[in-house]
Amino acid sequence: MNCLVPVALLRAAVPGVEAYNADHGTYASVTSAVLQASYDAGIKHINVLSAGATTYCISSTVGQSTYYKNGPSADITKTACT
């Protein structure tokens, strides 16, 4: 499978994560299920690994490729969130 697929999935999920933050004033308590149910039913294959007041870590794995986004200003990389 193309490694660009998880990158595209993460890019597609970011507006939902940011909408959650705009609605709640925090990223805390955001989950993949909340994103899919309340913000975008098309968000698939996204894992919320951590979420706090000002940042989050989401990942997407398709096949053997896993990519991460470590917060609102971070790039999408193959490096796990810290």
TIROSE-479320 format. One record per residue (C-alpha): residue number from 1; residue in one letter; x, y, z. Coordinates in nm, 2 decimals. Example, Ala and Ser with C-alpha at 12.3 -4.5 7.8 and 13.67 -1.06 7.14 Angstrom:
% residues 2
+-----+---+--------+--------+--------+
!   k ! r !      X !      Y !      Z !
+-----+---+--------+--------+--------+
!   1 ! A !   1.23 !  -0.45 !   0.78 !
!   2 ! S !   1.37 !  -0.11 !   0.71 !
+-----+---+--------+--------+--------+
***
This chain:
% residues 82
+-----+---+--------+--------+--------+
!   k ! r !      X !      Y !      Z !
+-----+---+--------+--------+--------+
!   1 ! M !   0.00 !   0.00 !   0.00 !
!   2 ! N !   0.12 !   0.35 !  -0.08 !
!   3 ! C !   0.28 !   0.52 !   0.23 !
!   4 ! L !   0.10 !   0.84 !   0.12 !
!   5 ! V !  -0.23 !   0.70 !   0.23 !
!   6 ! P !  -0.17 !   0.74 !   0.61 !
!   7 ! V !  -0.03 !   1.09 !   0.54 !
!   8 ! A !  -0.35 !   1.18 !   0.36 !
!   9 ! L !  -0.56 !   1.03 !   0.64 !
!  10 ! L !  -0.38 !   1.25 !   0.89 !
!  11 ! R !  -0.42 !   1.56 !   0.68 !
!  12 ! A !  -0.79 !   1.49 !   0.65 !
!  13 ! A !  -0.83 !   1.44 !   1.03 !
!  14 ! V !  -0.66 !   1.77 !   1.13 !
!  15 ! P !  -0.97 !   2.00 !   1.06 !
!  16 ! G !  -1.18 !   1.78 !   1.29 !
!  17 ! V !  -0.92 !   1.80 !   1.57 !
!  18 ! E !  -0.90 !   2.17 !   1.53 !
!  19 ! A !  -1.28 !   2.20 !   1.52 !
!  20 ! Y !  -1.30 !   2.01 !   1.85 !
!  21 ! N !  -1.04 !   2.25 !   2.00 !
!  22 ! A !  -1.24 !   2.55 !   1.88 !
!  23 ! D !  -1.56 !   2.41 !   2.03 !
!  24 ! H !  -1.41 !   2.30 !   2.36 !
!  25 ! G !  -1.11 !   2.53 !   2.41 !
!  26 ! T !  -0.89 !   2.23 !   2.46 !
!  27 ! Y !  -0.78 !   1.91 !   2.29 !
!  28 ! A !  -0.83 !   1.71 !   2.61 !
!  29 ! S !  -1.09 !   1.44 !   2.58 !
!  30 ! V !  -1.08 !   1.43 !   2.20 !
!  31 ! T !  -1.09 !   1.07 !   2.07 !
!  32 ! S !  -1.11 !   0.90 !   1.74 !
!  33 ! A !  -1.47 !   0.81 !   1.81 !
!  34 ! V !  -1.57 !   1.17 !   1.90 !
!  35 ! L !  -1.40 !   1.30 !   1.58 !
!  36 ! Q !  -1.58 !   1.05 !   1.37 !
!  37 ! A !  -1.92 !   1.08 !   1.54 !
!  38 ! S !  -1.93 !   1.46 !   1.58 !
!  39 ! Y !  -1.69 !   1.62 !   1.34 !
!  40 ! D !  -1.64 !   1.41 !   1.03 !
!  41 ! A !  -1.78 !   1.06 !   0.97 !
!  42 ! G !  -1.51 !   1.02 !   0.70 !
!  43 ! I !  -1.23 !   1.02 !   0.96 !
!  44 ! K !  -1.10 !   0.67 !   0.94 !
!  45 ! H !  -0.78 !   0.49 !   1.05 !
!  46 ! I !  -0.69 !   0.77 !   1.30 !
!  47 ! N !  -0.57 !   0.70 !   1.65 !
!  48 ! V !  -0.56 !   0.97 !   1.91 !
!  49 ! L !  -0.25 !   0.87 !   2.11 !
!  50 ! S !  -0.26 !   1.17 !   2.35 !
!  51 ! A !  -0.46 !   1.49 !   2.39 !
!  52 ! G !  -0.41 !   1.77 !   2.64 !
!  53 ! A !  -0.50 !   2.13 !   2.69 !
!  54 ! T !  -0.28 !   2.27 !   2.42 !
!  55 ! T !  -0.15 !   1.98 !   2.21 !
!  56 ! Y !  -0.23 !   1.63 !   2.08 !
!  57 ! C !  -0.07 !   1.33 !   1.90 !
!  58 ! I !  -0.25 !   1.15 !   1.63 !
!  59 ! S !  -0.13 !   0.86 !   1.42 !
!  60 ! S !  -0.24 !   0.66 !   1.12 !
!  61 ! T !  -0.13 !   0.32 !   1.02 !
!  62 ! V !  -0.20 !   0.15 !   0.69 !
!  63 ! G !  -0.02 !  -0.17 !   0.62 !
!  64 ! Q !   0.34 !  -0.13 !   0.75 !
!  65 ! S !   0.34 !   0.25 !   0.73 !
!  66 ! T !   0.27 !   0.46 !   1.04 !
!  67 ! Y !   0.28 !   0.84 !   1.04 !
!  68 ! Y !   0.23 !   1.08 !   1.33 !
!  69 ! K !   0.13 !   1.44 !   1.39 !
!  70 ! N !   0.26 !   1.57 !   1.72 !
!  71 ! G !   0.05 !   1.88 !   1.78 !
!  72 ! P !  -0.11 !   2.16 !   1.59 !
!  73 ! S !   0.21 !   2.32 !   1.45 !
!  74 ! A !   0.40 !   1.99 !   1.38 !
!  75 ! D !   0.46 !   1.84 !   1.05 !
!  76 ! I !   0.35 !   1.48 !   0.97 !
!  77 ! T !   0.64 !   1.25 !   1.01 !
!  78 ! K !   0.73 !   0.89 !   1.07 !
!  79 ! T !   0.88 !   0.98 !   1.41 !
!  80 ! A !   0.66 !   0.88 !   1.70 !
!  81 ! C !   0.53 !   1.16 !   1.92 !
!  82 ! T !   0.72 !   1.24 !   2.23 !
+-----+---+--------+--------+--------+
***
